[in-house]
Amino acid sequence: MNIAVVGTGYVGLVTGTCFAETGNHVVCVDINEEKVRMMKEGKVPIYEPHLDVLFERNIRQGRLHFTTVLKEALDKAEIVFLALPTPPGEDGSADLSYVLKAAEDIGRQMTGYKVLVDKSTVPVGTAEKVHAAVKKYATVEFDVVSNPEFLREGFAVDDFLKPDRVVVGTSSERARKLMEDLYKPFVRQGNPIIFMDERSAELTKYAANAFLAAKITFMNEIANFCEAVGADVDKVRIGVGSDSRIGKRFLFPGIGYGGSCFPKDVQALARSGAEAGYRFRIIESVMEVNEAQKTALIPKIKKHYGGSLKGKHFAMWGLAFKPDTDDIREAPALYMIEGLLAEGATVAAFDPEGMANVRKQEGDIIRYAKDEYDALQGADALIICTEWAEFRNPDMARVKATLKQPVIFDGRNLYDLEEMKEQGFHYVSIGRSIVTA
């Protein structure tokens, strides 16, 4: 098939590349000329494991193309994916201006039947708004479909190529047949393509992310209670997760969720509820608890140092909101840095992929280390904010020798309590007892 993808952010680029990988001819459109030039040269503008291999191969084999001219992408396209940003507005609602502007531009330039697919995460009722925006200018038939993405950053390529399910919202048989043919190569092992109405498809994405955010936040609440009563959250997590009705995923406690999806989508769902006259009380609680959890380590750090962090210097491992991505949007590490600096402390940080984005956004408010051990130089303690694999089994003797004092504040519970005790660390984590050196 001939496919156009409007927008080459995280979702658009993964979508276009993976569709090209299954033999489709894909043209990706973006208004950023520098970004398009870079992609034409074979450079991937985001970090996502395995994407670069598919990206380079499909450019080389002539199936993946990039342009700043919308008409070039539309001319032959049977299906047009809208993968544009929907940032939160001041009131928390999703800003649809990019999506609706693109829909109007497409309506002006269509010369034959096309299926327009909302791939961005959008509020209930967006398909109707997109249809109206296109119809203002279109002189040919078209359909609008909702096809939400369920991609985990760090696993997006695998998630796209081998999806648990594909959700398609459409009331058109013609569009349904095209979407079914497009996705058949991805569900050969029997995972379903689930067809439903457009509004239900739109809500499915928000409901899924809100539920996962609630699951994470619930376990963080349990971890905080474990600290109050002397229980061990690791043992509670294993006991709870062994129940097949609950499952073991998304039960790891820490310093809150971040990223481009959960914070924005949970907030947007709450706002959509308010607009419809419905109050999502659970979701309101999830947002409140998560906001506090991002800096849950700071009171513990202050307590350890007698209430004042003035003049203290900390090493920080991890800046991205999760491992295997360079995405720092709503990353708990940034909230930790803000809190530490406000207390008069300084920070040296290392992240395998996220440092360039932090420097671009925040400037030189911290020192950016060349590796995890360089970050430890002159530090009073180590703070862990992201569970990168390389942080899981470091040279602990070297860590201990480099820090001024053998003190670790772990926001991701990476290390075993007994091992920390044996190695002589003062170790503070989430929902577990404090190990004293």
C-alpha positions in Angstrom: 0.0 0.0 0.0 0.9 3.6 -0.3 0.9 5.4 3.0 1.4 8.9 4.2 2.4 9.7 7.8 2.0 13.4 8.8 4.3 14.1 11.7 7.6 12.4 12.5 7.7 12.5 16.2 8.1 9.4 18.3 4.8 7.8 17.1 5.0 8.9 13.5 8.5 7.8 12.9 8.0 4.4 14.4 4.7 4.0 12.6 6.1 5.0 9.2 9.3 2.9 9.6 7.4 -0.3 10.7 4.9 0.0 7.9 7.7 0.3 5.4 9.3 -2.8 6.9 6.3 -4.9 5.8 6.6 -3.8 2.2 4.5 -0.7 2.1 5.6 2.5 0.4 5.7 5.2 3.0 6.2 9.0 2.8 6.6 10.9 6.1 5.8 14.6 6.2 7.2 17.1 8.7 7.4 20.9 8.6 10.8 20.9 10.3 13.2 21.3 7.3 16.3 20.5 9.3 14.8 17.4 10.7 13.6 16.2 7.3 17.1 16.8 5.9 18.7 14.8 8.7 16.3 11.9 8.1 16.9 11.9 4.4 20.6 11.5 5.3 19.7 8.4 7.3 20.0 9.9 10.7 17.3 8.9 13.3 16.2 12.0 15.3 15.1 10.0 18.4 16.7 7.2 20.4 14.6 4.0 20.3 16.3 0.6 20.4 16.3 -1.2 17.0 14.6 1.6 15.1 17.9 2.7 13.4 18.3 -0.7 11.7 14.8 -0.7 10.2 15.0 3.0 9.4 18.3 2.7 7.4 17.2 -0.5 5.6 13.9 0.9 4.4 15.5 4.1 3.2 18.1 2.1 1.3 15.5 -0.2 -0.3 13.4 2.8 -1.4 10.3 2.2 0.8 10.7 5.0 3.3 10.8 8.7 2.2 10.6 12.1 3.8 9.4 15.5 2.7 8.2 18.9 3.9 5.6 19.1 1.1 2.2 17.6 2.1 1.1 17.1 -1.5 4.0 14.9 -2.3 2.9 12.5 0.4 -0.9 12.7 -0.4 -0.8 12.2 -4.2 -0.5 8.4 -4.1 -1.5 7.6 -0.5 -4.5 5.4 0.2 -4.2 5.8 3.9 -3.0 9.0 5.7 -1.9 8.7 9.4 -2.1 11.8 11.5 0.7 11.4 14.1 0.8 15.0 15.4 1.4 16.3 18.9 -1.5 16.8 21.2 0.1 18.7 24.1 -1.8 19.5 27.3 -3.3 23.0 27.4 -3.4 25.2 30.6 -6.6 23.4 31.7 -5.2 19.9 31.1 -7.2 19.2 27.9 -5.5 17.9 24.8 -4.6 20.6 22.3 -6.0 19.5 18.9 -4.8 22.5 16.9 -2.0 20.6 15.1 -4.3 17.7 14.2 -7.2 19.9 13.0 -4.9 22.2 11.0 -3.4 19.2 9.2 -6.9 17.8 8.6 -7.9 21.1 6.9 -4.7 21.1 4.8 -5.4 17.5 3.7 -9.0 18.4 2.8 -7.8 21.2 0.5 -5.4 18.9 -1.3 -7.1 15.5 -1.6 -7.9 14.4 -5.2 -9.3 11.0 -4.5 -10.7 8.7 -1.7 -8.5 8.3 1.3 -8.7 7.0 4.8 -7.4 9.5 7.4 -6.3 7.8 10.6 -6.0 9.5 13.9 -2.8 7.8 15.3 -2.2 10.5 17.9 -3.8 10.0 21.4 -6.9 12.2 21.2 -10.0 12.8 23.3 -13.3 11.2 22.6 -15.1 12.9 19.7 -11.9 13.8 17.8 -12.7 11.7 14.8 -15.8 13.7 14.3 -13.9 17.0 14.6 -11.3 15.8 12.1 -14.1 14.7 9.7 -15.6 18.2 10.0 -12.3 19.9 9.4 -11.6 17.8 6.3 -15.1 18.2 4.9 -14.9 22.0 5.0 -12.6 21.8 2.0 -12.7 18.2 0.5 -14.5 17.6 -2.8 -13.9 13.8 -2.8 -15.0 11.0 -0.5 -13.0 10.1 2.6 -13.3 8.3 5.9 -11.8 9.1 9.3 -10.6 6.2 11.5 -9.3 6.1 15.1 -6.4 3.8 15.5 -4.6 4.5 18.8 -1.1 3.4 19.4 0.0 1.2 22.3 3.8 1.7 22.1 6.1 1.5 25.1 9.1 3.7 24.7 12.2 1.4 24.7 10.1 -1.4 23.2 8.2 0.5 20.5 9.5 -1.4 17.5 8.7 -4.8 19.0 5.3 -3.5 20.1 4.5 -2.3 16.6 5.7 -5.4 14.8 4.1 -7.8 17.3 1.2 -6.0 18.9 -0.9 -7.5 21.7 -3.9 -6.1 19.8 -4.7 -3.6 17.1 -7.7 -1.3 17.9 -9.5 0.3 15.0 -12.5 2.6 15.3 -14.6 3.0 12.2 -18.1 2.9 11.0 -17.1 2.5 7.3 -16.8 -1.0 5.7 -14.5 0.4 3.0 -12.1 1.8 5.6 -12.4 -1.3 7.7 -11.2 -3.5 4.8 -8.2 -1.3 4.1 -7.2 -1.2 7.7 -7.6 -5.0 8.0 -5.4 -5.6 5.0 -2.8 -3.1 6.3 -2.5 -4.8 9.7 -2.7 -8.5 8.6 1.1 -8.9 8.5 1.4 -7.8 12.1 -1.2 -10.3 13.6 -0.2 -13.6 11.9 0.2 -15.2 15.3 -3.4 -14.7 16.1 -3.5 -11.5 18.1 -6.7 -9.7 17.4 -7.6 -6.7 15.3 -10.5 -5.3 17.3 -13.0 -3.2 15.4 -15.3 -0.8 17.2 -16.8 2.6 16.8 -14.6 5.7 16.7 -15.5 7.0 20.2 -14.8 3.7 21.9 -11.5 3.4 20.2 -10.5 6.9 21.3 -11.4 6.1 24.9 -9.7 2.7 24.9 -6.3 4.4 24.7 -7.0 6.8 27.5 -8.5 4.1 29.7 -5.5 1.8 29.2 -3.0 4.4 30.1 -5.0 5.6 33.1 -5.3 2.1 34.4 -1.6 1.4 34.1 -0.8 4.8 35.8 -3.3 3.9 38.6 -1.6 0.5 39.0 1.9 2.1 39.4 0.5 4.7 41.7 -1.3 2.2 43.9 1.9 0.3 44.4 3.7 3.5 45.3 1.1 4.2 47.9 1.6 0.6 49.3 5.4 1.2 49.3 4.9 4.4 51.3 2.7 2.6 53.8 5.3 -0.2 54.0 7.8 2.3 55.3 5.3 3.5 58.0 4.6 0.0 59.3 7.9 -1.8 58.7 6.8 -4.1 55.9 8.8 -4.9 52.8 7.3 -3.7 49.5 9.3 -6.3 47.5 7.6 -9.1 49.3 4.2 -7.5 49.1 4.7 -6.9 45.4 5.6 -10.6 44.7 2.6 -11.7 46.8 0.2 -9.4 45.1 1.6 -9.9 41.6 1.2 -13.7 41.8 -2.5 -13.3 41.6 -3.4 -13.9 38.0 -6.2 -11.4 38.2 -3.7 -8.7 39.0 -0.5 -9.8 37.3 3.1 -8.8 38.1 3.7 -6.0 35.6 3.5 -2.3 36.6 3.9 -3.2 40.3 7.4 -1.9 40.8 7.5 1.0 43.3 9.6 4.0 42.6 9.6 7.8 42.3 6.6 8.0 40.1 5.8 7.8 36.4 6.7 10.3 33.7 7.1 10.4 30.0 5.0 11.7 27.1 2.0 9.5 27.6 0.9 8.8 31.2 1.0 12.3 32.6 -0.6 13.9 29.6 -3.2 11.2 29.0 -4.3 10.9 32.6 -4.7 14.6 32.8 -6.6 14.8 29.5 -9.0 12.0 30.6 -9.8 13.8 33.8 -10.4 17.0 31.8 -12.6 15.2 29.3 -14.6 13.8 32.2 -15.1 17.3 33.7 -16.3 18.6 30.3 -18.9 15.8 30.2 -20.0 16.5 33.7 -18.3 13.4 35.2 -15.6 13.5 37.9 -12.9 10.9 37.7 -12.1 10.7 41.5 -9.6 7.8 41.1 -7.7 9.6 38.4 -7.6 12.8 40.4 -6.0 10.8 43.2 -3.5 9.2 40.8 -2.3 12.6 39.7 -2.1 13.9 43.2 -0.1 10.9 44.5 2.2 10.8 41.5 3.1 14.5 41.8 4.2 14.0 45.4 6.0 10.7 44.6 8.4 12.3 42.1 10.2 14.0 45.0 9.6 11.4 47.6 13.3 10.9 48.2 14.0 14.5 49.1 12.5 14.3 52.6 14.6 11.2 53.3 17.7 12.9 52.0 17.1 15.9 54.2 16.4 13.7 57.2 19.7 11.9 56.7 21.6 15.2 56.6 19.9 16.7 59.7 17.3 18.8 57.8 19.6 20.9 55.5 21.1 20.2 52.1 22.9 23.5 51.8 26.4 22.9 50.3 25.8 19.2 49.7 26.8 17.8 46.3 25.0 14.8 44.9 25.7 12.3 42.0 22.6 11.3 40.1 22.3 8.2 37.9 19.5 8.5 35.3 17.7 11.5 33.8 15.3 10.0 31.2 11.9 9.1 32.6 12.6 5.4 32.0 15.5 3.3 30.6 16.1 2.7 26.9 14.9 6.2 25.8 16.2 9.7 25.7 12.7 11.1 26.5 12.9 13.5 29.6 9.3 14.7 29.4 7.9 14.8 33.0 10.9 12.8 34.1 11.1 12.4 38.0 14.8 13.2 37.8 14.1 16.7 36.7 11.8 17.3 39.7 14.4 15.8 41.9 17.0 18.2 40.5 14.7 21.2 41.0 14.1 20.2 44.6 17.8 19.6 45.4 18.9 22.9 43.9 16.2 24.7 45.8 17.6 23.3 49.0 21.1 24.7 48.1 22.6 21.5 46.8 24.5 20.8 43.6 24.2 17.9 41.2 26.4 16.0 38.8 24.4 13.6 36.6 24.9 10.8 34.1 22.4 9.2 31.7 23.3 7.1 28.7 20.9 8.9 26.4 19.1 11.7 28.1 21.8 14.3 28.9 21.7 16.2 25.6 17.9 16.7 26.0 18.3 17.9 29.6 21.1 20.3 28.6 19.0 21.6 25.8 16.0 22.2 28.0 17.6 23.2 31.3 21.0 24.4 30.4 24.0 24.0 32.6 22.2 24.0 36.0 24.0 20.7 36.8 27.3 19.1 35.7 26.9 16.5 33.0 29.3 13.6 33.7 31.1 11.5 31.1 30.0 8.2 32.7 28.4 7.0 35.9 31.7 6.9 37.8 32.7 10.4 36.8 29.4 11.6 38.3 30.5 10.3 41.7 33.5 12.5 41.9 33.3 14.7 45.1 29.7 13.6 45.8 28.3 13.3 49.3 25.9 10.6 48.1 24.5 8.8 45.0 20.8 9.3 44.0 19.3 6.8 41.4 16.4 8.0 39.4 16.3 5.8 36.3 16.8 2.0 36.2 19.1 1.7 33.2 20.6 -1.8 32.9 24.2 -0.6 33.4 23.2 0.8 36.8 22.0 -2.6 38.0 25.4 -4.2 38.6 28.1 -1.5 39.0 31.5 -1.9 40.6 30.3 -1.2 44.1 33.8 -1.1 45.5 34.6 1.7 43.0 31.3 3.5 43.9 32.2 3.3 47.6 35.7 4.5 47.1 34.7 7.5 45.0 31.9 8.8 47.1 32.8 11.0 50.1 30.6 8.7 52.2 29.0 5.3 51.2 25.5 6.6 50.9 22.9 5.7 48.2 19.3 7.0 47.8 17.7 4.6 45.4 14.4 5.7 43.7 14.1 2.5 41.7 15.0 -0.2 44.3 17.8 -1.6 42.2 19.9 -3.3 44.9 19.4 -6.1 47.4 19.3 -4.9 51.0 21.5 -7.7 52.4 24.2 -7.0 49.7 24.1 -3.3 50.5 24.6 -4.1 54.2 27.5 -6.5 53.5 29.2 -3.9 51.4 28.9 -1.2 54.0 26.5 1.2 52.4 23.9 3.4 54.0 21.1 2.6 51.6 17.7 4.2 51.4 15.1 2.9 48.9 11.3 3.0 48.4 9.1 0.9 50.6 11.9 -1.0 52.3 13.8 -0.8 55.5 16.9 1.5 55.6 20.2 -0.2 55.6 22.7 1.5 57.9 26.4 1.4 57.2 
